Amino acid sequence: MRIAFLGTPEFAVPSLKMLIAEGHELAVFTQPDRPKDRGHALAMPAVKLTALEAGIPVYQFEKIRLPEGVEALTAFMPDLTVTAAFGQLLSEENLSIPKFGTVNVHGSLLPKYRGASPIQTAIIEGEEETGVTTMLTNIGMDTGDILLAAKTPIGENETYGELYTRLAELGAELLKETIAKIEAGTLEPIPQDEALATRCRPIKKQDAQIDFSLPSKRIHDLVRGLNPAPTAFARLGEANIKIHETRLVSNQQVLFERFGEAVLGECVIASPKQGLVVRTGDGFIEITELQFPGGKRLPAKAAMNGKKLAGSVFEGL
């Protein structure tokens, strides 16, 4: 099949590699190269790197819905367009070009978590299950008919980075099955139930600050939902301390007996031998990996060397 593939980050790479392995005739459309890291040197999107290694033509547009993008997509004459974390909205003109329509690989079980951060939001909201959906793209935001869906459990301590990698691979498998059914003419699109729809917005820096008045599990879910990026943080005086990993502690009763009078956000334990434990809205949570400003990411016990945090209190929101 002749397929226009629209994708940008690592999430889209397994789907592109699957299409290459299946022998489809491909053209890749992706975002422009962007400045990266402190040096601000231009970096190619992950999808572009994969395409160039495979000798696939690559087109980059700030907005594919503008005339030059529509013209390039039309000139390729795709039977099918596939999108996976492309990062741009498509126009009706874009959508009218492929014979079999546009299929999107979305990292949630639609209609839940439509929008820009479905994988992170599922973890942050404490979901125990998520998945991937292939859908027929329409002019709305992830509102098109569902084609296929695949479910997977979310581990109690699974991070955004870990789940992202798993869902990218699951998405490639589901896309392969979806295309096979399109070619066989056996797909039956199912309209989404609007009554069950939820939205998720892009994660912003202010969303990453930990509020220690929340229950421990909510804090734990926030930390793992922002690992590896943008990374949760806690405010201590003028410093933002990055919190990479936490652990739910089982000895709550013992801690209440010792530190029941501690204020919210107080570091009740902070030592190289015992690590770092903080008072929360319903008990205590252990911070197991963190990073001080200008320092390296370290296990909490190592990070406590030379630090006197016991009794310090992380600021609220």
VOVOZA-595434 format. One record per residue (C-alpha): residue number from 0; residue in one letter; x, y negated, z negated. Coordinates in Angstrom, 1 decimal. Example, Ala and Ser with C-alpha at 12.3 -4.5 7.8 and 13.67 -1.06 7.14 Angstrom:
% VOVOZA-595434
<r 0 "A" <12.3 4.5 -7.8>>;
<r 1 "S" <13.7 1.1 -7.1>>;
***
This chain:
% VOVOZA-595434
<r 0 "M" <0.0 0.0 0.0>>;
<r 1 "R" <1.1 -3.6 0.7>>;
<r 2 "I" <1.2 -5.3 -2.7>>;
<r 3 "A" <2.0 -8.8 -3.9>>;
<r 4 "F" <3.4 -8.5 -7.4>>;
<r 5 "L" <3.0 -11.6 -9.6>>;
<r 6 "G" <4.9 -11.3 -12.9>>;
<r 7 "T" <7.6 -13.1 -15.0>>;
<r 8 "P" <8.9 -11.6 -18.3>>;
<r 9 "E" <10.1 -8.2 -19.4>>;
<r 10 "F" <6.6 -7.0 -20.0>>;
<r 11 "A" <6.0 -7.0 -16.2>>;
<r 12 "V" <9.3 -5.1 -15.4>>;
<r 13 "P" <8.0 -1.5 -16.0>>;
<r 14 "S" <5.0 -2.1 -13.7>>;
<r 15 "L" <7.3 -3.5 -11.0>>;
<r 16 "K" <9.7 -0.6 -11.3>>;
<r 17 "M" <6.8 1.8 -11.0>>;
<r 18 "L" <5.6 0.2 -7.8>>;
<r 19 "I" <9.1 0.4 -6.4>>;
<r 20 "A" <9.3 4.1 -7.3>>;
<r 21 "E" <5.9 4.8 -5.7>>;
<r 22 "G" <7.2 3.4 -2.4>>;
<r 23 "H" <4.7 0.5 -2.0>>;
<r 24 "E" <5.6 -2.4 0.3>>;
<r 25 "L" <6.3 -5.3 -2.1>>;
<r 26 "A" <6.8 -9.0 -2.3>>;
<r 27 "V" <7.4 -10.6 -5.7>>;
<r 28 "F" <6.0 -14.0 -6.8>>;
<r 29 "T" <7.3 -15.3 -10.1>>;
<r 30 "Q" <8.0 -18.5 -12.1>>;
<r 31 "P" <11.0 -20.7 -11.3>>;
<r 32 "D" <14.3 -20.2 -13.0>>;
<r 33 "R" <14.3 -22.0 -16.4>>;
<r 34 "P" <16.9 -23.4 -18.8>>;
<r 35 "K" <17.8 -20.9 -21.5>>;
<r 36 "D" <19.5 -21.0 -24.9>>;
<r 37 "R" <21.7 -23.8 -26.2>>;
<r 38 "G" <23.7 -24.2 -23.0>>;
<r 39 "H" <20.5 -24.8 -21.0>>;
<r 40 "A" <21.9 -22.9 -18.0>>;
<r 41 "L" <19.2 -21.8 -15.6>>;
<r 42 "A" <18.1 -18.2 -16.1>>;
<r 43 "M" <16.2 -16.0 -13.7>>;
<r 44 "P" <12.9 -14.4 -14.8>>;
<r 45 "A" <13.3 -10.7 -15.6>>;
<r 46 "V" <11.0 -9.8 -12.8>>;
<r 47 "K" <13.2 -11.7 -10.3>>;
<r 48 "L" <16.3 -9.8 -11.4>>;
<r 49 "T" <14.6 -6.5 -10.9>>;
<r 50 "A" <13.3 -7.5 -7.5>>;
<r 51 "L" <16.6 -8.7 -6.2>>;
<r 52 "E" <18.4 -5.5 -7.4>>;
<r 53 "A" <15.8 -3.6 -5.3>>;
<r 54 "G" <16.1 -5.8 -2.3>>;
<r 55 "I" <12.5 -7.1 -2.6>>;
<r 56 "P" <11.8 -10.7 -1.4>>;
<r 57 "V" <11.1 -13.1 -4.2>>;
<r 58 "Y" <9.0 -16.3 -4.0>>;
<r 59 "Q" <9.0 -18.9 -6.9>>;
<r 60 "F" <6.4 -21.6 -7.3>>;
<r 61 "E" <5.6 -23.9 -10.1>>;
<r 62 "K" <1.9 -23.5 -9.2>>;
<r 63 "I" <1.0 -20.7 -6.8>>;
<r 64 "R" <-2.4 -22.2 -6.4>>;
<r 65 "L" <-0.9 -25.2 -4.5>>;
<r 66 "P" <-0.8 -25.1 -0.7>>;
<r 67 "E" <2.8 -23.7 -0.4>>;
<r 68 "G" <2.0 -20.8 -2.8>>;
<r 69 "V" <-1.3 -20.0 -1.0>>;
<r 70 "E" <0.5 -20.1 2.3>>;
<r 71 "A" <3.3 -17.7 1.2>>;
<r 72 "L" <0.8 -15.3 -0.3>>;
<r 73 "T" <-1.4 -15.4 2.8>>;
<r 74 "A" <1.6 -14.8 5.1>>;
<r 75 "F" <2.5 -11.6 3.2>>;
<r 76 "M" <-1.0 -10.3 3.9>>;
<r 77 "P" <-1.3 -8.1 0.8>>;
<r 78 "D" <-3.8 -5.2 0.5>>;
<r 79 "L" <-3.7 -5.8 -3.2>>;
<r 80 "T" <-2.3 -8.4 -5.6>>;
<r 81 "V" <-1.1 -7.2 -9.0>>;
<r 82 "T" <-0.4 -9.6 -11.9>>;
<r 83 "A" <1.3 -8.8 -15.2>>;
<r 84 "A" <2.2 -11.7 -17.6>>;
<r 85 "F" <2.6 -14.0 -14.6>>;
<r 86 "G" <1.9 -17.2 -16.6>>;
<r 87 "Q" <-0.1 -19.1 -14.1>>;
<r 88 "L" <-3.8 -19.4 -13.3>>;
<r 89 "L" <-4.8 -18.3 -9.8>>;
<r 90 "S" <-7.2 -20.2 -7.6>>;
<r 91 "E" <-10.2 -18.9 -5.8>>;
<r 92 "E" <-8.1 -19.2 -2.6>>;
<r 93 "N" <-5.4 -17.0 -4.1>>;
<r 94 "L" <-8.0 -14.4 -5.2>>;
<r 95 "S" <-9.6 -14.3 -1.8>>;
<r 96 "I" <-6.4 -13.2 0.1>>;
<r 97 "P" <-5.9 -9.5 -0.8>>;
<r 98 "K" <-8.3 -7.0 0.7>>;
<r 99 "F" <-8.8 -5.0 -2.5>>;
<r 100 "G" <-8.7 -8.0 -4.9>>;
<r 101 "T" <-6.3 -8.8 -7.7>>;
<r 102 "V" <-5.6 -6.4 -10.6>>;
<r 103 "N" <-4.2 -7.8 -13.9>>;
<r 104 "V" <-2.4 -5.7 -16.5>>;
<r 105 "H" <-3.4 -7.2 -19.8>>;
<r 106 "G" <-1.9 -6.3 -23.2>>;
<r 107 "S" <-5.1 -5.8 -25.2>>;
<r 108 "L" <-8.3 -3.8 -25.2>>;
<r 109 "L" <-10.5 -6.3 -23.4>>;
<r 110 "P" <-12.7 -8.2 -24.1>>;
<r 111 "K" <-10.8 -8.5 -27.3>>;
<r 112 "Y" <-7.8 -11.0 -27.3>>;
<r 113 "R" <-8.2 -12.7 -24.0>>;
<r 114 "G" <-5.5 -15.3 -23.5>>;
<r 115 "A" <-1.8 -15.9 -23.9>>;
<r 116 "S" <-0.7 -13.9 -27.0>>;
<r 117 "P" <-2.7 -10.7 -27.2>>;
<r 118 "I" <0.1 -8.5 -28.5>>;
<r 119 "Q" <1.3 -10.9 -31.2>>;
<r 120 "T" <-2.3 -11.7 -32.3>>;
<r 121 "A" <-3.3 -8.1 -32.7>>;
<r 122 "I" <-0.4 -7.5 -35.1>>;
<r 123 "I" <-1.0 -10.8 -37.0>>;
<r 124 "E" <-4.7 -10.0 -37.4>>;
<r 125 "G" <-3.8 -6.7 -38.9>>;
<r 126 "E" <-5.2 -4.5 -36.2>>;
<r 127 "E" <-4.5 -0.8 -36.5>>;
<r 128 "E" <-5.1 -0.1 -32.8>>;
<r 129 "T" <-4.6 -1.9 -29.5>>;
<r 130 "G" <-3.9 -1.0 -25.9>>;
<r 131 "V" <-3.7 -2.1 -22.3>>;
<r 132 "T" <-6.4 -3.0 -19.9>>;
<r 133 "T" <-6.4 -3.2 -16.1>>;
<r 134 "M" <-9.0 -5.6 -14.9>>;
<r 135 "L" <-10.2 -7.3 -11.7>>;
<r 136 "T" <-9.1 -10.9 -11.9>>;
<r 137 "N" <-11.7 -13.6 -11.4>>;
<r 138 "I" <-11.5 -17.4 -11.9>>;
<r 139 "G" <-11.9 -17.1 -15.7>>;
<r 140 "M" <-9.4 -16.4 -18.4>>;
<r 141 "D" <-9.2 -12.6 -18.6>>;
<r 142 "T" <-12.9 -12.3 -17.9>>;
<r 143 "G" <-13.0 -10.0 -14.9>>;
<r 144 "D" <-14.5 -6.5 -14.8>>;
<r 145 "I" <-12.6 -3.8 -16.6>>;
<r 146 "L" <-11.1 -1.0 -14.4>>;
<r 147 "L" <-9.2 1.2 -16.9>>;
<r 148 "A" <-8.0 1.0 -20.5>>;
<r 149 "A" <-5.5 3.0 -22.6>>;
<r 150 "K" <-5.4 2.9 -26.4>>;
<r 151 "T" <-2.5 3.2 -28.8>>;
<r 152 "P" <-2.1 2.9 -32.6>>;
<r 153 "I" <-0.1 0.1 -34.2>>;
<r 154 "G" <2.4 1.2 -36.8>>;
<r 155 "E" <2.2 -0.3 -40.3>>;
<r 156 "N" <5.6 -1.8 -39.9>>;
<r 157 "E" <5.7 -2.1 -36.1>>;
<r 158 "T" <7.0 -5.5 -34.8>>;
<r 159 "Y" <5.9 -7.5 -31.9>>;
<r 160 "G" <9.1 -6.6 -30.0>>;
<r 161 "E" <8.5 -2.9 -30.5>>;
<r 162 "L" <4.9 -3.0 -29.5>>;
<r 163 "Y" <5.6 -5.3 -26.6>>;
<r 164 "T" <8.0 -2.7 -25.2>>;
<r 165 "R" <5.5 0.2 -25.7>>;
<r 166 "L" <2.6 -1.7 -24.1>>;
<r 167 "A" <4.7 -2.7 -21.1>>;
<r 168 "E" <5.4 1.0 -20.4>>;
<r 169 "L" <1.8 2.0 -21.1>>;
<r 170 "G" <0.7 -0.8 -18.7>>;
<r 171 "A" <2.9 0.6 -15.9>>;
<r 172 "E" <1.3 4.1 -16.4>>;
<r 173 "L" <-2.2 2.6 -16.4>>;
<r 174 "L" <-1.5 0.5 -13.3>>;
<r 175 "K" <-0.3 3.6 -11.4>>;
<r 176 "E" <-3.5 5.4 -12.3>>;
<r 177 "T" <-5.6 2.3 -11.3>>;
<r 178 "I" <-4.0 2.0 -7.9>>;
<r 179 "A" <-4.4 5.7 -7.2>>;
<r 180 "K" <-8.1 5.3 -8.0>>;
<r 181 "I" <-8.4 2.2 -5.8>>;
<r 182 "E" <-6.9 4.1 -2.9>>;
<r 183 "A" <-9.2 7.0 -3.5>>;
<r 184 "G" <-12.2 4.7 -3.8>>;
<r 185 "T" <-13.2 6.2 -7.2>>;
<r 186 "L" <-13.0 3.2 -9.5>>;
<r 187 "E" <-16.2 1.8 -11.1>>;
<r 188 "P" <-15.6 -1.7 -12.5>>;
<r 189 "I" <-17.3 -2.3 -15.8>>;
<r 190 "P" <-18.4 -5.9 -16.7>>;
<r 191 "Q" <-17.0 -7.2 -20.0>>;
<r 192 "D" <-19.3 -7.5 -23.0>>;
<r 193 "E" <-19.2 -11.3 -23.7>>;
<r 194 "A" <-20.6 -10.7 -27.2>>;
<r 195 "L" <-17.4 -8.8 -28.1>>;
<r 196 "A" <-15.0 -11.3 -26.5>>;
<r 197 "T" <-12.3 -13.0 -28.6>>;
<r 198 "R" <-9.6 -15.5 -27.5>>;
<r 199 "C" <-6.0 -15.9 -28.5>>;
<r 200 "R" <-4.0 -19.0 -28.0>>;
<r 201 "P" <-0.2 -19.5 -27.5>>;
<r 202 "I" <1.8 -19.1 -30.7>>;
<r 203 "K" <3.2 -22.5 -31.8>>;
<r 204 "K" <6.0 -23.2 -34.2>>;
<r 205 "Q" <3.7 -24.5 -36.9>>;
<r 206 "D" <1.9 -21.1 -36.8>>;
<r 207 "A" <5.2 -19.4 -37.9>>;
<r 208 "Q" <5.4 -21.0 -41.4>>;
<r 209 "I" <4.5 -18.6 -44.1>>;
<r 210 "D" <1.8 -19.5 -46.6>>;
<r 211 "F" <2.5 -17.6 -49.8>>;
<r 212 "S" <-1.0 -18.2 -51.1>>;
<r 213 "L" <-2.1 -15.6 -48.6>>;
<r 214 "P" <-2.3 -11.8 -49.5>>;
<r 215 "S" <0.9 -9.9 -49.1>>;
<r 216 "K" <-0.4 -7.9 -46.1>>;
<r 217 "R" <-1.4 -11.0 -44.2>>;
<r 218 "I" <2.2 -12.3 -44.7>>;
<r 219 "H" <3.7 -9.0 -43.7>>;
<r 220 "D" <1.5 -8.9 -40.6>>;
<r 221 "L" <2.5 -12.5 -39.7>>;
<r 222 "V" <6.2 -11.7 -40.1>>;
<r 223 "R" <6.2 -8.6 -37.9>>;
<r 224 "G" <3.9 -10.3 -35.4>>;
<r 225 "L" <6.5 -13.0 -34.9>>;
<r 226 "N" <9.5 -10.7 -34.7>>;
<r 227 "P" <11.7 -11.2 -32.7>>;
<r 228 "A" <10.2 -14.6 -31.6>>;
<r 229 "P" <9.4 -17.2 -32.6>>;
<r 230 "T" <10.2 -15.8 -36.0>>;
<r 231 "A" <8.4 -16.6 -39.2>>;
<r 232 "F" <10.0 -19.0 -41.6>>;
<r 233 "A" <9.6 -20.3 -45.2>>;
<r 234 "R" <10.3 -23.8 -46.3>>;
<r 235 "L" <12.7 -24.3 -49.2>>;
<r 236 "G" <13.5 -27.9 -49.9>>;
<r 237 "E" <14.8 -29.3 -46.7>>;
<r 238 "A" <15.7 -25.9 -45.2>>;
<r 239 "N" <13.7 -23.6 -43.0>>;
<r 240 "I" <14.7 -20.0 -43.8>>;
<r 241 "K" <13.9 -17.5 -41.1>>;
<r 242 "I" <12.1 -14.4 -42.4>>;
<r 243 "H" <12.7 -11.5 -40.0>>;
<r 244 "E" <11.4 -8.6 -42.0>>;
<r 245 "T" <9.3 -7.9 -45.1>>;
<r 246 "R" <8.1 -4.9 -47.0>>;
<r 247 "L" <4.9 -4.2 -48.9>>;
<r 248 "V" <5.9 -3.2 -52.4>>;
<r 249 "S" <4.2 -0.3 -54.3>>;
<r 250 "N" <5.2 -1.3 -57.8>>;
<r 251 "Q" <2.8 -4.2 -58.1>>;
<r 252 "Q" <1.7 -3.5 -61.6>>;
<r 253 "V" <5.2 -3.5 -62.9>>;
<r 254 "L" <5.9 -6.8 -61.2>>;
<r 255 "F" <2.7 -8.3 -62.6>>;
<r 256 "E" <3.8 -7.3 -66.1>>;
<r 257 "R" <7.2 -9.0 -65.6>>;
<r 258 "F" <6.3 -12.0 -63.4>>;
<r 259 "G" <2.5 -12.4 -63.7>>;
<r 260 "E" <2.9 -16.1 -64.6>>;
<r 261 "A" <5.0 -16.9 -61.5>>;
<r 262 "V" <3.6 -19.6 -59.2>>;
<r 263 "L" <2.8 -18.9 -55.6>>;
<r 264 "G" <5.9 -18.7 -53.4>>;
<r 265 "E" <8.3 -18.3 -56.3>>;
<r 266 "C" <11.3 -16.1 -55.8>>;
<r 267 "V" <10.9 -13.8 -58.9>>;
<r 268 "I" <13.8 -11.5 -57.9>>;
<r 269 "A" <16.8 -12.8 -55.9>>;
<r 270 "S" <20.0 -10.8 -56.3>>;
<r 271 "P" <22.5 -8.8 -54.3>>;
<r 272 "K" <21.4 -5.7 -56.2>>;
<r 273 "Q" <17.7 -6.0 -56.2>>;
<r 274 "G" <17.1 -8.1 -53.1>>;
<r 275 "L" <14.4 -10.8 -52.7>>;
<r 276 "V" <10.8 -10.6 -54.0>>;
<r 277 "V" <8.3 -13.4 -53.8>>;
<r 278 "R" <5.0 -14.1 -55.5>>;
<r 279 "T" <2.0 -14.1 -53.1>>;
<r 280 "G" <-1.7 -14.7 -53.3>>;
<r 281 "D" <-2.5 -11.2 -54.4>>;
<r 282 "G" <0.8 -10.0 -55.8>>;
<r 283 "F" <4.3 -9.7 -54.5>>;
<r 284 "I" <6.2 -9.1 -51.3>>;
<r 285 "E" <9.8 -8.1 -50.6>>;
<r 286 "I" <11.7 -10.0 -48.0>>;
<r 287 "T" <14.1 -7.5 -46.5>>;
<r 288 "E" <15.8 -9.5 -43.8>>;
<r 289 "L" <16.3 -13.2 -43.4>>;
<r 290 "Q" <18.5 -16.0 -42.1>>;
<r 291 "F" <19.7 -19.2 -43.7>>;
<r 292 "P" <20.2 -22.3 -41.6>>;
<r 293 "G" <23.5 -22.0 -39.7>>;
<r 294 "G" <24.0 -18.4 -40.9>>;
<r 295 "K" <23.6 -14.9 -39.5>>;
<r 296 "R" <20.5 -12.7 -39.7>>;
<r 297 "L" <21.2 -10.4 -42.7>>;
<r 298 "P" <19.6 -7.9 -45.0>>;
<r 299 "A" <18.3 -9.8 -48.0>>;
<r 300 "K" <20.6 -8.1 -50.4>>;
<r 301 "A" <23.6 -9.2 -48.4>>;
<r 302 "A" <22.1 -12.7 -47.9>>;
<r 303 "M" <21.8 -13.1 -51.7>>;
<r 304 "N" <25.6 -13.1 -52.2>>;
<r 305 "G" <26.5 -16.5 -53.5>>;
<r 306 "K" <22.9 -17.7 -53.4>>;
<r 307 "K" <20.9 -18.7 -56.5>>;
<r 308 "L" <17.3 -18.4 -55.4>>;
<r 309 "A" <15.7 -16.9 -58.5>>;
<r 310 "G" <13.0 -19.2 -59.7>>;
<r 311 "S" <13.0 -21.3 -56.5>>;
<r 312 "V" <9.6 -21.8 -54.9>>;
<r 313 "F" <8.9 -21.8 -51.2>>;
<r 314 "E" <6.7 -24.7 -50.2>>;
<r 315 "G" <3.1 -24.2 -49.1>>;
<r 316 "L" <1.5 -25.4 -45.9>>;
***
